[in-house]
Amino acid sequence: MPKKTSLKSRILDEKDTKILMILQKNGRESLTSIAKAVGLSIDSVNARIKEMQNKGIFQFGIFIDPRKIGFSIVTDIKIKLHNITSNEKEEFIKYLIKHPRTIDVIAIMGDYDLTCVIISKDTKELEKISTKIREKYSKIIADWKPILIMETIKFEHYDLEQPFEA
């Protein structure tokens, strides 16, 4: 009989991948339906889902289209920092995370340190948000490059079942 190994000590197997692909298409899919699709018991599927969640592989949620709820301006802002301590960087990131119009804050490598997606109802609101952040953190922001997002074409979809071919 094969030894059962927890997800903590192994990579995703084919069954885990199938579960993730199903949940990615419909996060509300029933355990019964998933179990039938991957050939496992409901209890096994439930245990695998909980284990993957606990490990932080995924989290349940919904995706909101900001434009459909009144935020017609979606802007990706590249931010370069300078003369900054770890504490200042942490405080700045916390401020961005807590800001009600910030939907993403991502640390990046290259010419910029962060990318921050801000939503606004119009350009006037974006200007106010942008000015307030830049004034508050003027000593540490070296460059602020806003890029207007015209359309989201693909968003967070992983095809884990298809092998990558270069």
N, C-alpha and C positions, 0 to 999 in steps of 0.2 A: 504494500500500500504506500503511495507517495506521501512524503512528509509535507504537511501543510506549512507554508511559509507566509508570514504576514507581509503586507505591502511595505512595511518599514524596512524589510530586509531584501526586497526584490524590486525589480522594475515592473512596469505595467505589463501584464500579459494580454493575450488576445481577447480574453473575456472582459477584462477591465477596459480595453480600448473600445470594444463594441458597446459597452455600457455608456462610456463617455460620449460616443458618437450619437447614441440614441438620446441621451439627456441634452446634448447640444442642440439637437433638432427640436426637442420638446422637453423642457425641464419638468413638466408636470406628467410625464408618461407614467403609467401605473407600473408598480413592481411586477405585477402579473404579466403584463405585456413584455416588459424587459426580460423577465425570466424566460419566457417562451422564446424570445428572439435570440438569446445567448445560450440557451440550453442549460440553465442552472435553476436551482430552487429559488423561491421567493426569498427565503431566509438568507441564502448565499448572496443573492444580488443586494439585498438590504445591507448585509455586513460589508460587502465590497464598497458600496456607495458611502457608507459611514466612515470606513477606513480611508477612502480617498479624500473625503471631506476633512477628516481630522488631520490628515497629512498636508492639507492645503493645496491639493492638486486642482480643486475647483471649489466654487461656492455658488449656491443658488442665488438667483436674482432675476431682475428683468432689465431689458434694455429700453430706454426711453429715447424717442427721437425728439430732441429739443425744439426743432422747428415746428413740430405738430402741437406743442404746448405753449407756443407764443415766443420762443427765443429764436428769432430769425437769423441772428448773427452767431456763428460758431467760429472761434478763432484759436488757432494753435500758436502759442507764443513761445519762441525760443529765447531762453534767458541765459546770459553769460554772467557769472559772478566773479568778483575780484576782492582782494584784501578781506577775506572772510575767515572767521574762526568756525570751528565745528558747532559751537553753541549758536552763533548767528545764522548759520546755514539751517540748523534744526529749527530755530524760531521762524525763519522765513518759510520753510516748507510747511510747518504747522499752520502758519497764517494762510498760506495758499490752500491747504487742505480744508480748513474751516470756512473759507470764503464761500458764500452761498452760490456764487456763479461759476466756481471752478468745478469742472467735472472730471478732470484727469490731471495728475501731477506725476511726471515720470523723470527719473534721473537718466541722463543720456551721456554718451561719450563722444567727443569730437570738439567742434568749435564752440559748442554750447554745453552748459551743465544740466539744464532742466528744460523740459517742454511742458507747458501748462495749457490745457484747453479750457477756455472761458466762453461761456454762453452769455448772450445779452439780447434784450428785446430790440435794440436798434443801435446805430453807430454812436449816438449821443451817450447812451448808457455804457457802451464799451469804452468810450473815451474817459468817462468818469471813473470807471473801475481801474482802467490802465493807469491813469494819472495818480489815483490814490495809492496804488501799490508801488508805483515808481517813486513817488515822493517819500513814502514811508520807509522804503529800503534803498534810497538813492546812494547811500555810501557803499553798498555791496553789489548793486546791479551795474555791471559794466556795459551790457548790451541787451536790448529788448527788441526782438524781431517778430512782429505779429504777421501771421499768415492766415488769410481768410480761407476757411474750409468751405468749398462750394457744394460738395456732395459727398456723403459717405457711401462708397461703392461696395466695400467689403468690410465687415466689422467682426473681429474676434471669432472666426470660424476656423477650426483646425481639422484638417483631413488626416486623421491618424491611421486610417486603414490603407491609404495609398502610399506605396513606397516612393520616395523622392528619387527622381532621375535627373541628373545634371545635364 
